[in-house]
Amino acid sequence: MKTLIAAASIALMGLTGAATAQDAESYPERPVMLMVSYGAGGATDFQARIVTMTAGNEDALGVPIAIINKPGAGGRVGWNWFATQADADGYTLAAYNIPHFIAQSIEGGVEYSADSFEPIANWGADPAVFVVAADSEFDSMQDVVDYAKENPGGLTFSGAGLFVGHHIAALQLEKAAGVKLAYIPNNAGGAGAMKAVIAGEVLGGVNNLSDAYRAREAGNVKILGVFDLERNDFLPDVPTMQEQGFDIDNASVNFRGIMAPKGTPQPIIDKLAETVPAMFENARVKKQMEAGGSPMHVMTRDEVIEMWKAREKTLNELLSGL
């Protein structure tokens, strides 16, 4: 009897494996959903729509990718849903933001960690920048810091949420400058945080370079500093924080890409990992990303796995010190 049960189990496993391989060969057979855990109009949403616009091409997935927004709590709402409720069948994917979800999982109070997801490919690396309204009296980061020293806790500035790249940049600025700032997370994400700066609801803000680039092109903001190790090609006139005397590294740079839920069949993950980076490299995609001031940094699945590990180590050390 035991022999019969064992043989049946082996046969069932073989059938399951065959079905999975067959499914992967024909995958995808219908449109794919990409969950963005930030609101429409922000940098992640804006870029996700560009990098997936050629998904329906024959040399890509052959089916369109539909963007679904699940914003709230700095990304926590969407990523909690994705980790606990999304179907692991290859038809429900999500945009990731690093350091955001890793920092949030380190701080706790969420239902996900890096182990909850399967990275597919990375499309961009978007540094944080400090912005003020176009008519602000601040013209440099030193002006900002001087005001903060004269008005402890009185410098109000916006960001996309708690323990996202913006918040990490703010914590680093506080430590490096020896000041106390009033960071105000915006539930509407980067787009809402930028609107708060432009409307004069706050004195400044930390935002993505890509959001800030478009706002500066429209004449709405000044960009005073970049939270990165080198100046960015999109903003060659804007100095880094280090150039302005503040010891701040690139820990807050926002890496964006696509991931699948844990449990997605490996053949489907492999097919996505092979296809998606080439989709990001499409000439139309690159042209539109450049026009929108969105820095690209394409990485394969293996490269992203190593990047996630490195960022997790860095963030554990950074957040314990802050």
Order of alpha helices (4+ residues) and beta strands (2+ residues): alpha-beta-alpha-beta-alpha-beta-alpha-beta-beta-alpha-beta-alpha-beta-alpha-beta-alpha-beta-beta-alpha-alpha-beta-alpha
